[in-house]
Amino acid sequence: MSIPSSRQAALDSIIQALGYSFDGNILIGGNYVSVAQENHVAYVSGQIPRVGDTVVVTGRVGADVTLAQARRAAQVCVVRALLLLGQSLNGLDGISRMLRINVFVQSAPDFTQQSEVADAASDLLHTVLGKAGQHTRSSIGVYQLPKNAAVEVDMVVSTHAP
C-alpha cells in the first residue's frame, strides 16, 4: 500500500469536507480528451461541478445560485481537474506549477462577484499545491454554460515530465 503524498492527502481532506464521492471514472461527453499534454505543459478541459452523473450546482449565480453555492461549485470543478491531472500524471506530484486557470461563471445580469467565485478555486489550488498552486487567472461572467452548470473551470499546468 502506498502512502499518499501531502498533496493527495490535502485533496482527500477537501473532498471529504465537500461531502461528495468522486469514486469511479470522470466521464467526458464528446470527441475530446480531458487532459492533453505537450512537453512539460498539460491542458485540462473545462470542468463543470458534476459528481457522477449529476451537475450539483446549476443556474445563474446572483439569481438562482448564491455566491456561497457558486464558490462550492468552483471547488468541485477544481477537484475534478486535479483528479484528472493525478490520473494523467501518475499522481499530483507530477505537477510542477499551476500556470493559469479560467473560471467561467453563469451570471445574472447584475452579478459582479465573478472574482470572488474564482477565489474559491484559487484558494483550493493553493491549499493542495502550496506555492506551486499560484497562477494567473481570468474570472469571466457568461450567459450560459453546458448542462446549466453555474461554474466551469479550465487550467494549464506545468509538469515535471512529458
C-alpha positions as CSV (number, residue, x, y, z in Angstrom):
1,M,0.0,0.0,0.0
2,S,1.5,3.4,-1.0
3,I,1.4,6.4,1.3
4,P,-0.4,9.3,-0.3
5,S,1.6,12.5,-0.9
6,S,0.9,15.5,1.1
7,R,-0.8,17.0,-2.0
8,Q,-3.0,13.9,-2.3
9,A,-3.8,14.0,1.4
10,A,-4.8,17.7,1.2
11,L,-7.0,16.9,-1.8
12,D,-8.6,14.0,0.0
13,S,-9.3,16.2,3.0
14,I,-11.0,18.8,0.8
15,I,-13.1,16.0,-0.9
16,Q,-14.2,14.8,2.4
17,A,-15.2,18.3,3.5
18,L,-17.2,18.8,0.3
19,G,-19.1,15.7,1.2
20,Y,-19.1,14.2,-2.3
21,S,-17.8,10.9,-3.6
22,F,-15.5,11.2,-6.7
23,D,-15.0,7.4,-7.0
24,G,-15.0,6.0,-10.4
25,N,-14.1,7.5,-13.8
26,I,-14.7,11.1,-14.6
27,L,-16.6,10.9,-17.8
28,I,-16.3,13.2,-20.8
29,G,-19.1,13.9,-23.2
30,G,-17.6,14.2,-26.6
31,N,-14.8,13.7,-29.0
32,Y,-12.0,15.3,-27.0
33,V,-9.7,14.4,-24.1
34,S,-9.8,15.7,-20.5
35,V,-6.1,16.3,-20.3
36,A,-3.7,17.0,-23.3
37,Q,0.0,17.1,-22.6
38,E,2.7,18.6,-24.8
39,N,6.2,18.5,-23.5
40,H,6.0,19.9,-19.9
41,V,2.6,21.6,-20.3
42,A,-0.8,19.9,-19.6
43,Y,-4.1,21.5,-20.6
44,V,-7.2,20.5,-18.7
45,S,-10.5,20.7,-20.5
46,G,-13.3,22.7,-18.8
47,Q,-14.7,21.0,-15.8
48,I,-18.3,21.7,-14.5
49,P,-19.4,20.8,-11.0
50,R,-20.5,17.3,-11.9
51,V,-20.4,14.5,-9.4
52,G,-21.1,11.1,-11.0
53,D,-23.9,11.9,-13.4
54,T,-25.3,14.9,-11.6
55,V,-24.3,18.6,-12.0
56,V,-24.5,19.6,-8.4
57,V,-24.8,23.4,-8.8
58,T,-27.0,24.7,-11.6
59,G,-28.4,28.0,-12.6
60,R,-27.4,31.7,-12.7
61,V,-25.2,33.0,-9.9
62,G,-26.8,36.0,-8.4
63,A,-30.3,34.8,-9.2
64,D,-30.8,31.0,-8.7
65,V,-27.4,30.4,-7.1
66,T,-25.9,32.2,-4.1
67,L,-22.2,33.3,-4.0
68,A,-21.5,30.6,-1.4
69,Q,-23.0,27.9,-3.7
70,A,-21.0,29.2,-6.7
71,R,-17.8,29.1,-4.7
72,R,-18.6,25.5,-3.8
73,A,-19.2,24.7,-7.4
74,A,-15.8,26.2,-8.3
75,Q,-14.2,23.9,-5.7
76,V,-15.9,20.8,-7.2
77,C,-14.7,21.9,-10.7
78,V,-11.1,22.1,-9.4
79,V,-11.3,18.8,-7.6
80,R,-12.3,17.2,-10.8
81,A,-9.5,18.8,-12.7
82,L,-6.9,17.8,-10.0
83,L,-8.2,14.2,-10.1
84,L,-7.8,14.1,-13.9
85,L,-4.3,15.5,-13.6
86,G,-3.5,13.0,-10.9
87,Q,-4.6,10.2,-13.3
88,S,-2.7,11.6,-16.2
89,L,0.5,12.4,-14.4
90,N,0.6,9.3,-12.0
91,G,-0.2,11.5,-9.0
92,L,-0.3,15.2,-8.1
93,D,3.4,15.3,-7.5
94,G,3.7,15.3,-11.3
95,I,2.5,18.9,-11.2
96,S,5.4,21.4,-11.2
97,R,3.3,24.5,-11.2
98,M,-0.2,25.7,-11.9
99,L,0.2,28.3,-14.7
100,R,-3.3,29.5,-15.5
101,I,-7.0,29.0,-14.7
102,N,-10.1,30.4,-16.3
103,V,-13.2,30.5,-14.2
104,F,-16.5,30.9,-16.1
105,V,-19.5,31.9,-14.0
106,Q,-23.0,31.7,-15.4
107,S,-24.1,35.1,-14.1
108,A,-27.3,37.1,-13.6
109,P,-27.2,40.5,-15.3
110,D,-26.3,42.4,-12.1
111,F,-23.9,39.8,-10.6
112,T,-20.4,41.2,-10.4
113,Q,-18.6,38.9,-8.0
114,Q,-17.0,36.5,-10.5
115,S,-13.6,37.1,-8.9
116,E,-15.0,36.0,-5.5
117,V,-16.2,32.8,-7.1
118,A,-12.8,32.3,-8.7
119,D,-11.1,32.9,-5.3
120,A,-12.5,29.6,-4.1
121,A,-10.8,27.8,-7.0
122,S,-7.5,29.7,-6.4
123,D,-7.6,29.0,-2.6
124,L,-8.2,25.3,-3.2
125,L,-5.2,25.1,-5.5
126,H,-3.0,26.9,-3.0
127,T,-4.2,24.5,-0.2
128,V,-3.3,21.4,-2.3
129,L,-0.2,22.6,-4.2
130,G,1.2,25.3,-1.9
131,K,3.4,27.8,-3.7
132,A,3.1,25.7,-6.9
133,G,-0.6,26.4,-6.9
134,Q,-0.1,30.1,-7.5
135,H,-1.3,31.0,-11.0
136,T,-2.6,33.6,-13.4
137,R,-6.3,33.6,-13.9
138,S,-9.4,35.1,-15.5
139,S,-12.8,35.2,-14.0
140,I,-15.5,35.7,-16.6
141,G,-19.2,36.2,-16.4
142,V,-21.1,34.3,-19.1
143,Y,-24.7,33.9,-20.2
144,Q,-24.8,30.1,-20.3
145,L,-22.7,27.0,-19.5
146,P,-23.0,23.3,-20.5
147,K,-25.8,21.4,-18.6
148,N,-26.8,24.7,-17.0
149,A,-23.8,24.5,-14.7
150,A,-23.2,27.5,-12.5
151,V,-19.4,27.4,-13.0
152,E,-16.8,25.9,-15.3
153,V,-13.0,25.9,-14.7
154,D,-10.2,25.0,-17.1
155,M,-6.5,25.1,-16.4
156,V,-3.0,25.0,-17.8
157,V,-0.3,23.2,-15.8
158,S,3.5,22.9,-16.0
159,T,4.5,19.3,-15.3
160,H,7.7,17.6,-14.2
161,A,7.7,15.0,-17.1
162,P,6.2,14.9,-20.5
